[in-house]
Amino acid sequence: AALHPSARDHRAARDAARGAMSEAPRLRAAARADAPALALLHAACFDDPWSLPAMLEVLALPAAFGHVVELDGLPPAAMAISRVAADEAELLTLAVAAPWRRHGSARARGDEAAAEAARRGARRLYLAVAEDNAPARALYEAEGFEPGGRRRGYYARREGPAVDALTMRRELRRGWRSVLGP
């Protein structure tokens, strides 16, 4: 089947990156030193990206934590940054570089964020997603997130009007069941 040109470009970039890898992707905790690369990843994924100072500020929050996926010295392929306050957590951002999308990376980053939030005492995980981001909304709904509210005009767009954010929440399981599943 013929691929759309942009899909062909993404697949070619992903395949080239995979061919250049000598090791499997590696997950590690995000650090302040990652801020420049994470700000670039964020800018590649969102119309209204976090600036480098904003990324540094978030990573410096005492209750914030994040994960980065590295691929043999290439720029980060994916990241998730969250924070916990009392018994609630918020997934602040989740980004996957275009060549690595649709292969479970976003789901895995979300699972890691939820597991870490539960370890830190959170009972619920909240997030906001652009109303027009159908793939992300489908993922979050499949992961048990339920609608919570709406923030009108929350996400700026490079072209066109701002888009509403839908807030969502999910209960977190704790203990061994969170590892083994239902």
C-alpha positions in Angstrom: 0.0 0.0 0.0 1.2 3.5 -0.8 2.1 5.7 2.2 1.3 9.4 2.5 4.5 11.3 1.9 4.8 12.5 5.5 4.3 8.9 6.7 6.9 7.7 4.3 9.3 10.4 5.6 8.6 9.4 9.3 9.1 5.7 8.5 12.4 6.4 6.6 13.7 8.5 9.5 12.7 5.9 12.0 14.3 3.1 10.0 17.5 5.1 9.5 17.7 5.8 13.2 17.0 2.1 14.0 19.7 1.0 11.6 22.2 3.4 13.3 21.5 2.0 16.7 23.8 -0.6 18.2 21.8 -0.9 21.4 18.2 -1.0 22.4 16.4 2.2 23.5 17.3 3.1 27.1 14.9 4.6 29.7 16.3 6.8 32.3 15.3 9.6 34.7 15.1 13.1 33.2 17.6 15.6 34.6 18.1 19.4 34.4 21.0 18.7 32.0 18.4 17.2 29.5 16.4 20.5 29.4 17.9 21.8 26.0 17.2 18.5 24.2 13.8 18.1 25.9 12.8 21.6 24.9 13.7 20.8 21.3 11.6 17.6 21.4 8.7 19.5 22.9 9.0 22.2 20.2 8.9 19.4 17.5 5.8 18.0 19.0 3.6 20.9 20.0 2.5 24.2 18.5 3.0 26.1 21.8 6.1 24.5 23.2 7.8 25.0 26.5 10.8 27.3 26.3 14.2 26.3 27.7 13.7 28.4 30.8 10.2 26.8 31.3 11.7 23.3 30.9 14.4 24.1 33.4 11.9 25.4 35.8 9.6 22.3 35.6 12.6 19.9 35.9 13.7 21.8 39.1 10.4 21.4 40.9 11.0 19.2 44.0 7.8 17.1 43.3 8.5 16.8 39.5 9.9 13.6 37.9 10.3 12.5 34.3 11.6 9.8 32.1 13.6 10.1 28.8 14.1 7.5 26.1 17.6 7.5 24.6 18.8 5.8 21.4 22.5 5.5 21.1 23.4 9.2 21.4 20.5 10.4 19.2 18.3 13.2 20.5 15.6 11.9 22.9 13.0 9.8 21.2 10.4 10.3 23.9 9.8 11.9 27.3 7.2 12.3 30.0 7.2 14.8 32.9 4.9 14.7 35.8 4.5 16.0 39.3 2.9 14.8 42.6 1.1 16.9 45.2 -0.3 15.1 48.2 -2.3 12.2 46.7 -2.7 13.6 43.2 -0.4 13.6 40.3 -0.4 15.5 37.0 1.1 14.3 33.7 2.5 17.7 32.6 3.7 16.7 29.2 4.3 13.6 27.2 6.1 13.8 23.8 7.3 11.3 21.3 9.4 12.3 18.3 7.5 11.8 15.0 9.6 8.8 13.8 8.8 6.8 17.0 5.1 7.4 17.2 2.5 4.6 16.8 4.8 2.0 18.4 3.7 2.1 22.0 6.2 4.7 23.3 3.5 7.1 24.5 1.6 4.3 26.3 4.9 3.1 27.9 5.8 6.7 29.0 2.3 7.1 30.5 2.5 3.8 32.3 5.9 4.8 33.8 4.5 8.1 34.9 1.5 6.4 36.5 3.6 3.8 38.3 6.1 6.4 39.6 3.2 8.6 40.8 1.6 5.7 42.6 5.0 4.9 44.2 5.1 8.5 45.4 1.7 8.2 47.0 -0.7 9.5 44.3 -4.1 7.9 44.1 -5.2 9.8 41.0 -3.5 11.0 37.8 -4.7 14.1 35.9 -3.8 15.4 32.5 -4.9 17.9 29.9 -5.1 17.1 26.2 -5.9 19.2 23.2 -9.5 18.6 22.0 -8.2 18.1 18.4 -5.5 15.6 19.4 -7.5 12.4 18.5 -4.7 9.9 18.8 -3.7 11.1 22.3 -7.4 11.2 23.4 -7.9 7.7 22.2 -4.8 6.5 24.1 -5.8 8.2 27.3 -9.4 6.8 27.1 -8.0 3.3 26.4 -5.8 3.7 29.5 -8.9 4.4 31.7 -8.8 8.2 31.8 -12.2 9.8 32.2 -13.3 13.3 31.1 -13.1 15.9 33.9 -13.6 19.4 32.4 -12.6 21.8 29.7 -10.2 24.8 29.5 -11.4 27.0 26.7 -8.8 28.3 24.3 -6.0 26.7 26.3 -3.7 25.5 23.6 -2.3 28.1 21.1 -1.9 27.1 17.5 0.6 28.3 15.0 -2.2 28.7 12.5 -5.8 29.2 13.5 -7.6 29.8 16.8 -6.5 28.3 20.1 -8.0 24.9 21.0 -9.7 23.8 24.1 -8.0 21.5 26.6 -10.0 18.5 27.9 -9.0 17.6 31.4 -9.0 13.9 32.3 -8.3 11.8 35.3 -7.7 8.2 36.2 -7.5 6.3 39.5 -4.1 4.7 40.1 -3.7 1.2 41.4 -1.1 0.6 44.1 1.0 -2.2 45.1 1.8 -5.4 43.2 -1.4 -5.2 41.1 -0.1 -2.1 39.4 2.8 -4.2 38.1 0.9 -7.4 37.2 -2.3 -5.8 35.9 -6.0 -6.3 36.8 
